[in-house]
Amino acid sequence: MKSLIQKLPLSEQSSFVADRYITPHFETPWHCHPEYELVLIIKGKGKRFVGDHVSDYAEGELDLLGPNLPHWYRKHDEEKEGGSLVIHFREEFLGKDFLQIPEMQKILLLFEKSATGLHFSGKTSASVGAKMEAMLAHTGMERLMYLLSMLKELSESAEYTVLSSPEMTGGSHKTNDRLQRIFDYVLANFKQDIQLEEAARMAMMSPSSFSRYFRQVTKKNFSHFVNQIRVGYACRQLMKSNFSISYVCHESGFNNMTNFSKQFRKIVHLTPSQFRQRHRV
């Protein structure tokens, strides 16, 4: 699977993008972008994939995703409409040093937490969702004030859960270019035999130094990270296709069923067949 980098249009009249999306298919393929994304589901239900996280979504749910965190929202029924309200903005949308002022420290912490994806619920989701709806009727300074109000509310809320594992944040603002290159390399090549030596070469490190570096940054070893990507892809194939489990195993980059089943259970806590029975649309 090649990593799709989504390019988002910014007009000269706005420092961020806010819009309503209702389409026959709604979902964008597995992708990432350098902007933060605040997304409110307003129509339909399905599966959300955020990094190595998989769960159901429904109308009224609200997520905040950090920069370059891969994600995909897939409808259960491809024939029905799906829709969302989405706001995209970069960290410096208020100016390069704006986040450094004392009044913005809670929002800065919110941004750091969003590197792994945050799912908001309860009163927070309802309140911020209503502001997102109201925001679209405004332009200019009024629209900006709505966004600041939403970020303030999110930064003060305890009604959230973390979605993905830290090692899936590839290109967050705290992750350097070295790890981003490795992240992109794995996403583009996980179906093939991925060599630690090649990843180390891209990082301009020796294999042993790279292994220590990767574990220090992600808290897991490189092979487990690769398996998480492969298992995440396998989950999507098991849900949306009629391919045999054996075919999905090899299509996901695993060489044999024994290792595939072992890694799948380790990450998902189900066998591939159990996962298909439980999550098949």
C-alpha positions in Angstrom: 0.0 0.0 0.0 1.5 3.3 -1.0 1.0 6.1 1.5 -1.4 8.7 0.1 -0.4 12.2 1.1 -3.5 14.4 0.9 -3.1 18.0 -0.3 -5.5 20.4 1.2 -6.4 23.7 -0.4 -6.0 26.9 1.7 -7.5 30.0 0.3 -5.9 33.4 0.6 -8.8 34.5 2.8 -8.4 31.7 5.4 -5.6 30.2 7.5 -7.5 26.9 7.8 -10.1 24.8 5.9 -13.6 24.0 7.3 -16.2 22.3 5.2 -19.1 19.8 5.0 -18.5 16.6 3.1 -21.4 14.5 2.0 -20.7 12.1 -0.8 -21.9 8.7 -2.2 -18.8 7.1 -0.8 -17.6 9.5 1.9 -14.4 7.8 2.8 -11.0 8.8 1.6 -8.5 6.0 1.1 -5.9 5.3 3.8 -4.1 8.6 3.9 -2.3 11.3 5.9 -1.6 15.0 5.7 0.5 17.5 7.7 -2.6 19.3 9.0 -4.5 18.6 12.2 -8.0 17.3 11.5 -11.1 17.8 13.6 -13.8 15.5 12.2 -17.5 15.2 13.2 -19.5 12.4 11.7 -22.9 13.8 10.6 -24.2 11.0 8.4 -23.7 7.2 8.3 -21.8 4.7 10.3 -18.8 2.4 9.7 -15.3 1.5 10.7 -12.6 4.0 11.7 -8.9 3.2 11.1 -6.6 5.6 12.9 -2.9 4.4 13.0 -3.2 0.9 14.4 -6.6 1.5 15.9 -9.8 0.0 14.5 -13.3 0.7 15.9 -16.9 1.6 14.9 -18.1 5.1 14.3 -21.6 6.6 14.1 -23.3 9.9 13.7 -22.4 12.5 16.3 -18.9 11.2 17.0 -15.9 13.6 17.2 -12.2 12.9 16.6 -9.1 15.1 16.6 -6.2 13.7 14.6 -2.6 15.0 14.7 -0.4 15.7 11.7 0.6 12.8 9.5 -1.4 10.2 11.5 -2.7 7.8 8.8 -6.5 7.3 8.9 -9.5 6.0 7.0 -13.2 6.2 7.7 -15.1 3.4 5.9 -18.9 3.2 5.7 -20.6 -0.1 6.4 -23.0 0.4 3.5 -21.2 1.7 0.4 -24.5 2.5 -1.3 -25.7 4.9 1.3 -24.5 8.5 1.8 -21.9 9.3 4.4 -21.0 12.7 5.7 -18.8 14.7 8.0 -17.9 18.2 9.1 -14.1 18.6 8.9 -11.7 21.3 9.9 -8.0 21.1 8.8 -5.4 23.5 10.2 -1.6 23.6 10.6 0.1 24.1 14.0 1.3 27.6 12.9 -2.1 28.7 11.5 -2.1 31.5 14.2 1.5 32.4 13.6 4.8 30.7 14.3 5.1 31.7 18.0 1.5 32.0 19.0 1.4 28.6 20.8 4.3 29.7 23.0 2.3 32.3 24.9 1.1 31.3 28.4 -2.6 31.4 27.4 -2.1 28.7 24.8 -0.4 26.1 26.9 -3.5 23.9 27.4 -4.1 23.9 23.6 -0.4 23.1 23.0 -0.8 20.1 25.3 -4.0 19.1 23.4 -2.0 19.2 20.1 0.6 16.9 21.7 -2.0 14.4 22.8 -3.6 14.4 19.4 -0.5 12.9 17.8 -2.1 9.5 18.5 -5.7 10.6 17.8 -8.3 11.5 20.3 -12.0 10.4 20.3 -14.3 12.8 22.2 -17.7 11.9 23.6 -20.5 13.1 25.9 -21.2 16.8 26.4 -17.9 17.7 24.7 -18.8 16.0 21.4 -22.3 17.5 21.4 -21.1 21.1 22.3 -18.2 21.2 19.9 -20.3 19.5 17.2 -22.9 22.3 17.5 -20.1 24.9 17.2 -18.8 23.2 14.0 -22.3 23.4 12.5 -22.6 27.1 13.4 -19.1 27.9 12.3 -19.9 27.1 8.6 -22.4 30.0 8.5 -19.6 32.5 9.2 -16.4 33.8 7.6 -13.3 35.7 8.6 -12.7 36.6 12.2 -16.0 35.0 13.4 -15.0 31.7 12.0 -11.6 31.9 13.6 -13.2 32.7 17.0 -15.3 29.6 16.7 -12.2 27.5 16.1 -10.4 28.9 19.1 -13.5 28.3 21.2 -13.6 24.7 20.1 -9.9 24.2 20.8 -10.3 25.7 24.2 -13.2 23.4 25.1 -11.4 20.3 23.8 -8.2 21.2 25.7 -10.2 21.4 29.0 -12.2 18.2 28.5 -11.7 14.9 30.1 -14.2 13.2 27.9 -11.8 11.6 25.5 -10.0 8.3 24.7 -6.7 7.8 22.9 -7.0 6.0 19.6 -3.6 4.8 18.2 -0.3 3.6 19.6 2.5 6.2 19.8 4.7 4.5 17.2 2.0 5.2 14.5 2.3 8.9 14.7 5.0 8.9 12.0 5.1 12.6 11.1 3.7 14.4 14.2 5.3 17.7 15.1 7.4 15.8 17.7 8.7 13.2 15.2 11.8 14.0 13.2 12.4 13.6 9.5 14.4 10.4 10.1 11.4 8.5 11.6 9.1 9.9 8.9 11.2 8.4 6.2 11.1 5.0 7.9 7.3 5.3 8.4 6.8 6.1 4.7 9.2 3.3 3.7 7.2 0.7 5.7 3.8 2.0 4.4 5.0 1.8 0.8 6.7 -1.6 1.1 5.0 -3.7 3.8 3.7 -6.3 1.3 7.3 -7.1 0.4 10.1 -8.4 2.5 11.2 -5.4 4.6 14.8 -5.5 5.6 16.1 -3.9 8.8 19.3 -3.1 7.0 17.4 -1.0 4.4 15.5 0.9 7.0 18.8 1.5 8.9 20.4 2.7 5.6 17.6 5.2 5.1 18.1 6.5 8.6 21.8 6.7 7.9 22.6 4.5 10.9 24.1 1.0 11.5 21.5 -1.8 12.0 22.3 -2.1 15.7 22.1 1.7 16.2 18.9 1.9 14.3 17.3 -0.9 16.4 18.2 0.9 19.6 17.0 4.3 18.2 13.7 2.9 16.9 12.9 1.2 20.2 13.8 4.3 22.2 11.5 6.5 20.1 8.5 4.1 19.6 8.9 1.9 22.7 8.6 -1.2 20.4 11.0 -2.9 18.1 11.0 -2.4 14.4 9.6 -5.8 13.5 6.6 -5.3 15.7 5.9 -1.9 14.1 6.0 -3.6 10.6 3.6 -6.3 11.8 1.2 -3.7 13.1 1.0 -2.1 9.7 0.5 -5.5 8.0 -2.1 -6.6 10.5 -4.0 -3.3 10.1 -4.1 -3.9 6.4 -5.2 -7.5 6.9 -8.1 -6.3 9.1 -9.4 -4.1 6.3 -9.1 -6.9 3.8 -10.9 -9.4 6.1 -13.8 -6.9 6.5 -14.3 -5.7 3.0 -13.3 -8.6 0.7 -14.2 -12.2 0.1 -10.5 -13.3 -0.2 -9.5 -16.4 1.7 -7.6 -15.9 4.9 -4.6 -17.6 3.3 -4.7 -15.0 0.4 -5.0 -12.1 2.9 -2.1 -13.5 4.8 0.3 -13.3 1.8 -1.2 -10.1 0.5 -0.5 -8.4 3.8 3.2 -9.3 3.7 3.3 -12.5 5.8 5.2 -15.5 4.5 3.2 -18.2 6.2 -0.1 -18.7 8.0 1.5 -19.7 11.3 3.3 -16.4 11.7 0.3 -14.5 10.4 -2.1 -16.1 12.9 0.4 -15.6 15.7 1.0 -11.9 15.0 -2.7 -11.2 14.3 -3.7 -12.7 17.7 -0.9 -10.7 19.4 -2.2 -7.4 18.1 -5.9 -7.9 17.7 -6.5 -10.5 20.4 -8.6 -12.5 17.9 -7.8 -15.1 15.3 -8.3 -13.9 11.7 -11.4 -16.0 11.3 -12.9 -14.7 14.5 -12.2 -11.1 13.5 -13.9 -11.7 10.1 -17.0 -13.2 11.7 -17.2 -10.4 14.3 -16.5 -7.4 12.0 -17.7 -8.5 8.5 -20.1 -6.0 7.0 
